[in-house]
Amino acid sequence: MPKKILVIDDEKSILQSLAGILSDEGFIPVCVDSAEEGLERLNSEVIDLVLLDIWMPGMDGIEALKLIKAEYPELQVIMISGHGTIETAVQATKIGAFDFIEKPLSYDKIVLAIKNGLRFSSLETDNLILRQKVSHKPTLTGNSQAIKTLKQQIERVAPTDAWVLIRGEHGTGKELVAQTIHRLSNRNIKPMVEVNCAAIPEELIESELFGHEKGSFTGAHASKRGKFDQADGGMLFLDEIGDMSTKTQAKILRILQEQTFERVGGNQTIQVDVRVLAATNKNLEEEIAAGNFRADLFWRLNVVPIHMPLLRERVEDIPLLVVDFIEDLSHKGLGKKSFTDEALALMMRHGWPGNVRELRNFVERLVIMCPSEEIDAKTVEQYLHQPSPGPDTLPGRPALAPYRKQNFKEAKREFERDYLIGKLQANKGNISQTAEMLGMERSHLHKKLKALHIELSETD
C-alpha cells in the first residue's frame, strides 16, 4: 500500500511542488498550510511520515514537532526551512526530528530523506522482531512420536502460504506452534500479529481487527490501524477463534476471502496480503451444529488442520520438558535444580489436565518453594496431592489426578474417557458389544470415541 506523507507548510508553491514530487515517487501526499490543521490530520488518518516547515504563522514547526513526538513518538518528522540555523537544526534534532533540509528544496535530497525516514521506521520494526526472536526462540520439546509427527507437519506447511487451523486443549502449546510456523516461514521478516479473540470485548473487536477512523465511535479520539493492517505482508494469528461472535465471523470471512476491508467509520478500501493462522480449544464441528460457528468460515480456515497432542498422550516427553523449564527458570535467576528419576516417574503418571502449561507452572512452583537442590518423589507427591497408582489404574494409561483438582468440564471428560476405556477393555475392544452393553448406537459410540481421542483397534 502506498505510504502517506503529510506536508505542513504555509507556502502554497512549496505544497504544490512537494505534492507533485511525492505523487511522482508513488507516495500519497496530504498537504495542509498550518501546524494546527496538520495536527488535526494526524488525528483523523494514518500518516507514515511528516514534512514540517519551521517558520509558519500561528504555531511554529518546533512547537508542532514537540506535540507530534509526544503523541506519535515512532512517526518520523523531516524539518524544512528557508531560514534555518545550526542552532535551530540542533534543537529540532534533540526534540526528535529525523532530518533537517534547507530551502530551496532539492528534488533528490527530499526524496532521499523521505526514503531514509521510511526505511528507518521499517528497521525499528525489524529490530523489535529480531529482539523478540533472540529473547524467545520458539521450540517444540520432545522425542515422542506425537511430537515428531507434529514437527513434520510444521516443516511441510511453514514454507507455504497455506492457512492453518491449530486445534487442541488449553495449555497444549497452540501459540508455540504458530510461532514456530512463523519462524520457519518466508514471512518471518515481518511480525506475526497476535489477536486473542476471547479477550477482546464484542463491541471493540471490529476496531481491533480492522482499525477505526477518528470520531467513528465514543472514545475514538484518533485514527488507528487494525491488526489486519499491521500484519500486511506477514502473519495474523487468531487465537481462540471459536469464541468470536457470529456477527464478527461474517465480517472476518469476507476479509479473509477478499483480503480487503474498510476501517470502522471509514470508506477507504484497504488491500492487504496476510497469511492467517487460527487456533481453538473448542470442537468446531459441535459449535457449527449448535449454530455458534459458521461452517463456511471453518472450511476457509481449515486448509491445513494441525491437532495438538495432550501431554498425557506423550508422557515420555516430560523429562525433556522439565529440563527445558529448569534451564529457562535458571536464566531468570531462580537457580538450577534437578529432579530425581523417581520424581520424574511420579510426574509421568500424573494426568496433567492443564497440559504443558500446568507442568511448567508446577516445575516453577517447586523450584521456588523447595530449598534443596534436588527435588525427590516425596516432594513431588506432596505438591501434587496424588496417591500412588492403585489397582484401579487403567493398563497402558497414566494414572489421573483426583477429579477434585479439575473443573467440572475437565472432570466430566476424564470420567467419560476412563469409563469408555474400561468398558472397551472389558469387551476386548469389540465396539459392537460395548455399544450394546452401554445401550448406545454403534455410530454414536464411534463419534464419542473420536471426540475423546480414544484410539483402540476394533475386533468386530
C-alpha positions as CSV (number, residue, x, y, z in Angstrom):
1,M,0.0,0.0,0.0
2,P,1.4,3.5,-0.9
3,K,2.9,5.4,2.0
4,K,1.0,8.6,3.1
5,I,3.2,11.7,3.6
6,L,1.8,14.7,5.5
7,V,3.3,18.1,4.3
8,I,2.8,21.1,6.6
9,D,3.9,24.4,5.0
10,D,2.3,27.8,4.7
11,E,3.7,28.4,1.2
12,K,1.3,27.3,-1.5
13,S,4.1,26.9,-4.0
14,I,6.0,24.6,-1.7
15,L,2.9,22.5,-1.2
16,Q,2.2,22.2,-4.9
17,S,5.8,21.3,-5.6
18,L,6.0,18.7,-2.9
19,A,2.7,17.2,-3.9
20,G,3.9,16.7,-7.4
21,I,7.2,15.2,-6.3
22,L,5.5,12.8,-3.8
23,S,3.0,11.7,-6.4
24,D,5.7,11.0,-9.0
25,E,7.5,8.9,-6.4
26,G,4.4,6.8,-5.7
27,F,3.5,8.3,-2.4
28,I,0.2,9.8,-1.3
29,P,0.6,13.5,-0.4
30,V,-1.6,15.1,2.2
31,C,-0.9,18.9,2.1
32,V,-2.0,21.5,4.7
33,D,-0.9,25.1,5.3
34,S,-0.8,25.3,9.1
35,A,0.5,23.3,12.0
36,E,-2.9,23.3,13.6
37,E,-4.5,21.7,10.6
38,G,-1.6,19.2,10.3
39,L,-2.2,18.0,13.9
40,E,-5.9,17.5,13.1
41,R,-5.0,15.4,10.0
42,L,-2.7,13.3,12.2
43,N,-5.6,12.6,14.5
44,S,-8.0,11.8,11.7
45,E,-6.0,9.5,9.4
46,V,-2.9,7.3,9.5
47,I,0.2,9.1,8.3
48,D,3.6,7.4,7.6
49,L,5.9,10.4,7.6
50,V,5.7,14.2,8.1
51,L,7.4,17.0,6.2
52,L,7.2,20.1,8.6
53,D,8.1,23.7,7.9
54,I,9.6,25.6,10.8
55,W,8.5,29.2,10.3
56,M,4.8,29.5,10.0
57,P,2.1,31.9,11.3
58,G,0.4,30.7,14.4
59,M,2.0,27.6,15.8
60,D,5.5,27.2,14.5
61,G,7.2,24.0,13.4
62,I,9.3,23.5,16.6
63,E,6.2,23.6,18.8
64,A,4.3,21.3,16.4
65,L,7.3,18.9,16.4
66,K,7.1,18.7,20.2
67,L,3.4,17.8,20.1
68,I,3.9,15.2,17.3
69,K,6.7,13.4,19.0
70,A,4.8,13.4,22.3
71,E,1.7,11.9,20.7
72,Y,3.3,9.8,17.9
73,P,6.9,9.0,19.1
74,E,7.5,6.4,16.3
75,L,6.5,8.8,13.5
76,Q,9.5,10.2,11.6
77,V,9.4,14.0,11.0
78,I,11.6,15.8,8.5
79,M,12.0,19.6,9.1
80,I,12.2,22.0,6.2
81,S,13.1,25.7,6.4
82,G,14.3,28.7,4.4
83,H,15.7,30.4,7.4
84,G,17.4,27.6,9.2
85,T,20.4,27.9,11.5
86,I,22.6,25.3,13.1
87,E,21.1,26.1,16.4
88,T,17.6,25.5,15.1
89,A,18.6,22.3,13.4
90,V,20.2,21.0,16.7
91,Q,17.1,21.9,18.6
92,A,14.9,20.1,16.2
93,T,17.1,17.0,16.3
94,K,17.1,17.0,20.1
95,I,13.3,17.0,20.1
96,G,13.3,14.0,17.7
97,A,13.4,15.3,14.1
98,F,14.7,12.6,11.7
99,D,16.3,15.1,9.3
100,F,16.6,18.8,8.5
101,I,16.5,20.1,4.9
102,E,17.0,23.8,3.8
103,K,15.0,25.6,1.2
104,P,15.1,25.9,-1.8
105,L,14.4,22.2,-1.8
106,S,16.4,19.8,-3.9
107,Y,14.3,17.1,-5.5
108,D,16.9,14.4,-4.9
109,K,17.6,15.5,-1.3
110,I,13.9,15.5,-0.3
111,V,13.2,12.1,-1.9
112,L,16.3,10.6,-0.3
113,A,15.4,11.9,3.1
114,I,11.8,10.6,2.8
115,K,13.0,7.1,1.8
116,N,15.6,7.1,4.5
117,G,13.0,8.1,7.1
118,L,10.6,5.3,6.0
119,R,13.5,2.8,5.9
120,F,14.4,3.8,9.4
121,S,10.9,3.2,10.6
122,S,10.9,-0.2,9.0
123,L,14.3,-1.0,10.6
124,E,13.0,-0.1,14.0
125,T,10.2,-2.6,13.5
126,D,12.6,-5.3,12.2
127,N,14.9,-4.7,15.2
128,L,12.0,-5.2,17.5
129,I,11.2,-8.5,15.8
130,L,14.8,-9.7,16.0
131,R,14.9,-8.8,19.7
132,Q,11.8,-10.8,20.3
133,K,13.3,-13.8,18.3
134,V,16.5,-13.7,20.3
135,S,14.8,-13.4,23.7
136,H,12.2,-16.1,22.9
137,K,13.0,-18.5,20.2
138,P,10.0,-20.9,20.0
139,T,10.9,-24.6,20.2
140,L,8.9,-27.8,20.4
141,T,10.5,-30.1,23.0
142,G,10.1,-33.8,22.9
143,N,11.0,-37.1,21.1
144,S,7.7,-38.8,21.3
145,Q,6.0,-40.0,18.1
146,A,3.3,-37.4,18.6
147,I,5.8,-34.5,18.7
148,K,7.8,-36.0,15.8
149,T,4.6,-36.1,13.7
150,L,3.8,-32.5,14.7
151,K,7.3,-31.2,13.8
152,Q,7.0,-32.9,10.4
153,Q,3.6,-31.2,9.7
154,I,5.0,-27.8,10.7
155,E,8.1,-28.3,8.4
156,R,5.9,-29.1,5.5
157,V,3.4,-26.3,5.9
158,A,5.6,-23.5,7.2
159,P,7.3,-22.5,3.9
160,T,3.9,-22.3,2.1
161,D,1.3,-19.6,2.3
162,A,-1.4,-22.1,3.3
163,W,-3.7,-21.2,6.2
164,V,-3.5,-23.4,9.3
165,L,-6.1,-24.2,11.9
166,I,-4.4,-25.4,15.2
167,R,-6.7,-27.4,17.5
168,G,-6.2,-28.7,21.0
169,E,-6.9,-28.3,24.7
170,H,-5.8,-25.4,26.8
171,G,-2.1,-25.5,27.6
172,T,-1.0,-27.9,24.8
173,G,1.1,-25.2,23.0
174,K,-1.0,-23.9,20.2
175,E,0.6,-20.5,20.3
176,L,4.1,-22.1,20.3
177,V,3.2,-24.0,17.0
178,A,2.0,-20.7,15.5
179,Q,5.3,-19.0,16.5
180,T,7.3,-21.9,15.0
181,I,5.4,-21.8,11.7
182,H,6.1,-18.1,11.5
183,R,9.8,-18.6,12.3
184,L,10.2,-21.2,9.6
185,S,8.1,-19.3,7.0
186,N,9.1,-17.0,4.2
187,R,7.2,-14.2,6.0
188,N,9.4,-14.2,9.1
189,I,10.9,-10.8,8.2
190,K,7.5,-9.3,9.1
191,P,5.9,-9.6,12.5
192,M,3.3,-12.1,13.5
193,V,0.4,-10.1,14.8
194,E,-1.5,-12.0,17.5
195,V,-5.2,-11.5,18.5
196,N,-6.8,-13.2,21.4
197,C,-10.4,-13.3,20.2
198,A,-11.7,-14.3,23.6
199,A,-10.1,-11.4,25.4
200,I,-11.5,-8.5,23.3
201,P,-15.0,-7.2,24.1
202,E,-17.5,-7.8,21.4
203,E,-18.1,-4.0,20.8
204,L,-14.3,-3.4,20.3
205,I,-13.2,-6.4,18.2
206,E,-14.1,-4.9,14.9
207,S,-12.0,-1.8,15.7
208,E,-9.2,-4.1,17.0
209,L,-9.1,-6.2,13.8
210,F,-9.9,-3.6,11.1
211,G,-8.9,-0.3,12.8
212,H,-11.1,2.9,13.0
213,E,-11.2,6.5,11.9
214,K,-11.3,9.4,14.3
215,G,-14.8,10.0,15.7
216,S,-16.3,6.7,14.5
217,F,-17.5,5.9,18.0
218,T,-17.3,7.3,21.5
219,G,-13.7,7.3,22.6
220,A,-12.2,7.2,19.1
221,H,-10.1,10.3,19.6
222,A,-7.6,9.4,16.8
223,S,-7.4,7.1,13.8
224,K,-5.9,3.7,14.5
225,R,-4.5,0.8,12.4
226,G,-6.1,-2.5,12.9
227,K,-4.4,-5.9,13.3
228,F,-5.0,-6.8,9.6
229,D,-3.3,-3.6,8.6
230,Q,-0.4,-4.3,11.0
231,A,0.0,-7.8,9.6
232,D,0.2,-6.8,6.0
233,G,3.0,-8.8,4.3
234,G,3.2,-11.0,7.4
235,M,1.0,-13.3,9.5
236,L,-2.1,-12.8,11.6
237,F,-2.6,-15.3,14.5
238,L,-6.3,-15.5,15.6
239,D,-6.2,-17.3,18.9
240,E,-9.4,-18.7,20.4
241,I,-11.2,-18.2,17.1
242,G,-14.1,-20.3,18.4
243,D,-15.0,-17.5,20.9
244,M,-15.7,-15.0,18.2
245,S,-19.3,-13.9,17.7
246,T,-21.2,-14.9,14.6
247,K,-21.5,-11.3,13.6
248,T,-17.8,-10.8,13.6
249,Q,-17.3,-14.2,11.9
250,A,-19.3,-12.9,8.9
251,K,-17.1,-9.9,8.5
252,I,-13.9,-11.9,9.0
253,L,-15.0,-14.3,6.3
254,R,-15.4,-11.6,3.7
255,I,-12.0,-10.1,4.6
256,L,-10.3,-13.5,4.5
257,Q,-11.7,-14.2,1.1
258,E,-11.0,-10.8,-0.5
259,Q,-8.1,-9.6,1.6
260,T,-9.7,-6.1,1.6
261,F,-11.5,-4.2,4.3
262,E,-12.6,-0.7,5.5
263,R,-11.8,0.7,8.9
264,V,-14.7,1.3,11.3
265,G,-16.2,4.7,10.3
266,G,-14.2,4.9,7.1
267,N,-14.9,4.3,3.4
268,Q,-11.5,3.8,2.0
269,T,-10.9,0.2,0.9
270,I,-7.5,-1.2,2.2
271,Q,-5.8,-4.1,0.4
272,V,-3.6,-6.4,2.4
273,D,-1.6,-9.6,1.9
274,V,-2.0,-11.6,5.1
275,R,-1.4,-15.2,6.0
276,V,-3.8,-16.4,8.7
277,L,-3.2,-18.9,11.4
278,A,-6.0,-19.7,13.8
279,A,-6.3,-21.7,17.0
280,T,-9.1,-23.0,19.2
281,N,-9.7,-25.4,22.1
282,K,-13.3,-25.9,21.1
283,N,-14.9,-28.6,19.0
284,L,-15.8,-26.5,16.0
285,E,-18.0,-29.2,14.4
286,E,-20.1,-29.2,17.5
287,E,-20.2,-25.4,17.6
288,I,-21.3,-25.4,13.9
289,A,-24.1,-27.9,14.8
290,A,-25.2,-25.7,17.6
291,G,-25.2,-22.6,15.4
292,N,-22.3,-20.9,17.2
293,F,-19.8,-21.1,14.4
294,R,-20.1,-20.6,10.6
295,A,-19.4,-23.6,8.5
296,D,-18.1,-21.5,5.6
297,L,-15.5,-19.8,7.9
298,F,-14.5,-23.2,9.3
299,W,-13.8,-24.5,5.8
300,R,-11.9,-21.3,4.9
301,L,-9.6,-21.6,7.9
302,N,-9.2,-25.3,7.9
303,V,-6.9,-25.6,4.9
304,V,-4.2,-27.4,6.9
305,P,-5.5,-28.8,10.2
306,I,-3.0,-29.5,13.0
307,H,-4.0,-31.3,16.1
308,M,-2.1,-30.7,19.3
309,P,-1.4,-33.9,21.3
310,L,-2.3,-33.9,25.0
311,L,0.6,-34.1,27.5
312,R,-0.8,-37.3,28.8
313,E,-0.6,-38.7,25.3
314,R,3.2,-38.0,25.3
315,V,4.3,-38.5,28.8
316,E,7.7,-39.7,27.7
317,D,8.5,-36.1,26.8
318,I,8.0,-34.9,30.4
319,P,11.7,-35.3,31.5
320,L,12.9,-33.3,28.5
321,L,10.3,-30.6,29.1
322,V,11.3,-30.4,32.8
323,V,15.0,-29.9,31.8
324,D,13.9,-27.1,29.4
325,F,11.8,-25.4,32.1
326,I,14.6,-25.6,34.7
327,E,17.1,-24.1,32.2
328,D,14.7,-21.2,31.4
329,L,13.9,-20.6,35.0
330,S,17.7,-20.5,35.9
331,H,18.2,-17.7,33.3
332,K,15.5,-15.8,35.3
333,G,17.6,-16.1,38.5
334,L,15.6,-18.8,40.1
335,G,18.5,-21.2,40.4
336,K,19.2,-24.5,38.7
337,K,17.7,-27.6,40.3
338,S,17.2,-31.2,39.3
339,F,14.5,-33.9,39.7
340,T,15.3,-37.5,40.8
341,D,14.2,-40.3,38.5
342,E,11.6,-41.3,40.9
343,A,10.2,-37.8,41.0
344,L,10.0,-37.7,37.2
345,A,8.4,-41.1,37.1
346,L,5.7,-39.9,39.5
347,M,5.1,-36.8,37.3
348,M,4.8,-39.0,34.3
349,R,1.9,-40.9,36.0
350,H,0.0,-37.6,36.6
351,G,-3.0,-36.7,34.4
352,W,-2.0,-33.0,33.8
353,P,-5.4,-31.7,32.8
354,G,-3.7,-28.3,32.2
355,N,-1.2,-30.0,29.8
356,V,2.2,-28.4,29.3
357,R,1.2,-25.1,30.8
358,E,0.3,-26.8,34.1
359,L,3.5,-28.8,34.0
360,R,5.6,-25.6,33.6
361,N,3.8,-23.9,36.4
362,F,4.3,-26.9,38.6
363,V,8.0,-27.1,37.9
364,E,8.4,-23.3,38.6
365,R,6.4,-23.7,41.9
366,L,8.8,-26.5,43.1
367,V,11.9,-24.6,42.0
368,I,10.8,-21.6,44.1
369,M,9.4,-23.4,47.1
370,C,11.8,-26.3,47.6
371,P,15.1,-25.3,49.4
372,S,17.0,-28.4,48.3
373,E,18.9,-28.5,45.0
374,E,17.4,-32.0,44.2
375,I,13.7,-32.5,44.2
376,D,12.6,-36.0,45.1
377,A,9.4,-38.1,44.7
378,K,8.2,-37.3,48.2
379,T,8.2,-33.6,47.5
380,V,6.5,-34.0,44.1
381,E,3.8,-36.2,45.7
382,Q,3.3,-33.7,48.4
383,Y,2.7,-30.9,45.9
384,L,0.7,-33.0,43.5
385,H,-1.5,-34.4,46.3
386,Q,-1.5,-37.6,44.2
387,P,-1.6,-41.0,45.8
388,S,0.5,-43.8,44.3
389,P,-1.2,-45.7,41.4
390,G,-3.5,-48.4,42.7
391,P,-5.3,-51.4,41.2
392,D,-7.9,-49.1,39.6
393,T,-5.3,-47.5,37.3
394,L,-6.1,-48.4,33.7
395,P,-3.5,-50.5,31.9
396,G,-1.4,-48.7,29.4
397,R,-2.6,-45.3,30.6
398,P,-1.1,-42.9,33.2
399,A,-2.9,-42.5,36.5
400,L,-5.1,-39.5,36.6
401,A,-5.1,-36.7,39.2
402,P,-8.1,-36.8,41.5
403,Y,-11.1,-35.2,39.9
404,R,-11.3,-32.6,42.6
405,K,-8.2,-31.0,41.0
406,Q,-10.1,-30.3,37.8
407,N,-13.0,-28.0,36.8
408,F,-16.3,-29.7,36.0
409,K,-15.9,-29.9,32.3
410,E,-12.4,-31.5,32.6
411,A,-13.6,-33.9,35.2
412,K,-16.6,-35.0,33.1
413,R,-14.4,-35.5,30.1
414,E,-11.9,-37.6,32.1
415,F,-14.6,-39.7,33.6
416,E,-16.2,-40.4,30.2
417,R,-12.8,-41.3,28.8
418,D,-11.9,-43.7,31.7
419,Y,-15.4,-45.2,31.7
420,L,-15.4,-46.0,28.0
421,I,-11.8,-47.3,28.0
422,G,-12.8,-49.6,30.9
423,K,-15.9,-50.9,29.0
424,L,-13.9,-51.4,25.8
425,Q,-11.2,-53.4,27.7
426,A,-13.9,-55.5,29.3
427,N,-15.2,-56.4,25.8
428,K,-11.7,-56.8,24.4
429,G,-12.0,-53.8,22.1
430,N,-15.2,-55.0,20.4
431,I,-17.1,-51.8,19.7
432,S,-20.5,-53.5,18.8
433,Q,-20.6,-55.4,22.1
434,T,-19.5,-52.3,24.0
435,A,-22.3,-50.2,22.4
436,E,-24.9,-52.9,23.2
437,M,-23.7,-53.0,26.8
438,L,-23.9,-49.2,27.1
439,G,-27.3,-49.0,25.3
440,M,-25.8,-46.7,22.7
441,E,-26.0,-46.7,18.9
442,R,-22.8,-48.0,17.4
443,S,-22.3,-44.9,15.3
444,H,-22.8,-42.7,18.4
445,L,-20.1,-44.6,20.3
446,H,-17.8,-44.2,17.4
447,K,-18.3,-40.4,17.5
448,K,-17.8,-40.3,21.2
449,L,-14.5,-42.2,21.0
450,K,-13.3,-39.9,18.3
451,A,-14.2,-36.8,20.3
452,L,-12.3,-38.2,23.3
453,H,-9.3,-39.2,21.2
454,I,-9.6,-42.9,22.2
455,E,-7.9,-45.0,19.6
456,L,-8.4,-48.7,20.1
457,S,-8.3,-51.4,17.5
458,E,-11.8,-52.8,16.8
459,T,-12.1,-56.6,16.8
460,D,-15.5,-57.0,15.2
